[in-house]
Amino acid sequence: MQAQEKEFWLINIQTDEKTLVKDSVSAVKFLDSLTQNNYYLTELRNVKKEANRTEIYFDTGKNFNEANVKLTEEIAKNLHLKQEFFTKNLDSLKKEINASYRARGFTFNRVKSKFLGMQQNIPHIEI
């Protein structure tokens, strides 16, 4: 007798995109991977179990690669940027800062960011 295979469906309630994964561990890994893509506030909204099918409904929330940025005075001066501004691509900005310091001879540098809170539903980040 062959055991029934269980299906785990992940359903994004914003896009109605459905993803089939092989087991509950894969479902958890999928949801955890969303933080790697800047969806830090993903919320589980509902879980429905029916026989051999589990549907996991989630809301990714806002993509937090967009942010209001506050630079240190030194970084702003070195890069000829304002000390506070909005960016649509925080990852790209951090790479740009890293490349600038590397070009100036700082071979081992790491660009750290600190979450300062939300301002008008946009994350405020200090670099």
C-alpha positions as CSV (number, residue, x, y, z in Angstrom):
1,M,0.0,0.0,0.0
2,Q,1.4,3.3,-1.0
3,A,1.2,6.2,1.4
4,Q,-0.5,9.4,0.1
5,E,2.0,12.2,-0.5
6,K,1.3,15.4,1.3
7,E,1.2,18.7,-0.6
8,F,2.3,22.0,0.9
9,W,1.2,25.0,-0.9
10,L,2.5,28.5,-0.1
11,I,0.1,31.2,-1.3
12,N,1.1,34.9,-1.4
13,I,-2.1,36.8,-0.7
14,Q,-0.7,40.0,-2.3
15,T,0.0,38.4,-5.7
16,D,-2.0,35.2,-5.4
17,E,1.2,33.4,-6.5
18,K,1.2,29.7,-5.5
19,T,4.3,27.6,-4.8
20,L,4.3,23.9,-4.2
21,V,7.0,22.5,-1.9
22,K,7.7,18.9,-0.9
23,D,7.4,19.1,2.9
24,S,7.0,21.3,5.9
25,V,10.7,21.9,6.2
26,S,10.8,23.2,2.7
27,A,7.9,25.5,3.5
28,V,9.8,26.9,6.4
29,K,12.9,27.4,4.3
30,F,10.9,29.2,1.6
31,L,9.4,31.6,4.1
32,D,12.8,32.2,5.7
33,S,14.3,32.9,2.3
34,L,12.0,35.9,1.9
35,T,14.1,37.9,4.4
36,Q,17.1,37.4,2.1
37,N,15.0,39.3,-0.5
38,N,14.2,42.2,1.8
39,Y,10.8,41.0,3.0
40,Y,11.5,41.3,6.7
41,L,7.9,41.6,7.9
42,T,6.3,38.6,6.2
43,E,3.3,37.4,8.1
44,L,1.5,34.1,8.1
45,R,-2.2,34.9,7.6
46,N,-3.8,31.5,7.6
47,V,-3.1,27.8,7.4
48,K,-5.7,25.4,6.0
49,K,-5.3,21.6,6.3
50,E,-7.4,19.3,4.3
51,A,-6.5,15.6,4.1
52,N,-3.2,15.5,2.3
53,R,-3.0,19.2,1.4
54,T,-1.8,22.1,3.5
55,E,-2.3,25.6,2.3
56,I,-0.1,28.3,3.9
57,Y,-1.3,31.9,3.2
58,F,1.2,34.6,3.7
59,D,1.6,38.4,3.2
60,T,5.1,39.5,2.2
61,G,4.5,43.0,3.2
62,K,6.7,45.8,2.0
63,N,10.1,45.1,0.3
64,F,12.6,46.9,2.5
65,N,15.3,47.4,0.0
66,E,13.7,50.9,-0.3
67,A,14.7,53.1,2.7
68,N,15.3,56.5,4.1
69,V,19.0,56.5,4.7
70,K,21.1,58.5,7.2
71,L,24.8,58.4,6.5
72,T,27.5,59.3,8.9
73,E,29.1,62.7,8.2
74,E,32.3,61.0,7.0
75,I,30.6,58.7,4.5
76,A,28.4,61.6,3.2
77,K,31.5,63.8,2.7
78,N,33.6,61.0,1.1
79,L,30.8,60.1,-1.4
80,H,29.6,63.6,-2.0
81,L,26.1,62.7,-0.9
82,K,23.5,64.3,1.4
83,Q,23.6,63.0,4.9
84,E,19.9,61.9,4.7
85,F,18.0,60.8,1.6
86,F,15.7,58.1,0.1
87,T,17.0,55.2,-1.9
88,K,15.1,52.6,-3.9
89,N,18.0,50.1,-3.7
90,L,19.7,49.9,-0.3
91,D,21.8,46.9,-1.3
92,S,23.2,48.7,-4.3
93,L,24.0,51.8,-2.1
94,K,25.9,49.6,0.4
95,K,27.9,48.0,-2.5
96,E,28.7,51.5,-3.8
97,I,30.0,52.6,-0.4
98,N,32.0,49.4,-0.1
99,A,33.6,49.9,-3.5
100,S,34.4,53.5,-2.8
101,Y,36.3,52.6,0.4
102,R,38.0,49.7,-1.3
103,A,39.2,52.0,-4.1
104,R,40.7,54.3,-1.3
105,G,42.7,51.4,0.0
106,F,40.5,50.0,2.8
107,T,40.6,46.4,1.6
108,F,38.8,44.9,4.6
109,N,35.7,47.0,5.1
110,R,32.1,46.1,5.9
111,V,29.2,48.4,5.5
112,K,27.0,48.1,8.5
113,S,23.4,49.3,8.7
114,K,21.2,49.9,11.7
115,F,17.4,49.9,11.6
116,L,16.2,53.1,13.3
117,G,12.5,52.6,12.9
118,M,9.7,53.4,10.5
119,Q,9.0,56.8,9.0
120,Q,5.7,57.1,7.0
121,N,5.7,53.4,6.4
122,I,9.3,53.4,5.1
123,P,12.2,52.0,7.0
124,H,14.8,54.5,8.3
125,I,18.3,53.1,8.2
126,E,21.6,54.4,9.4
127,I,24.8,53.5,7.6
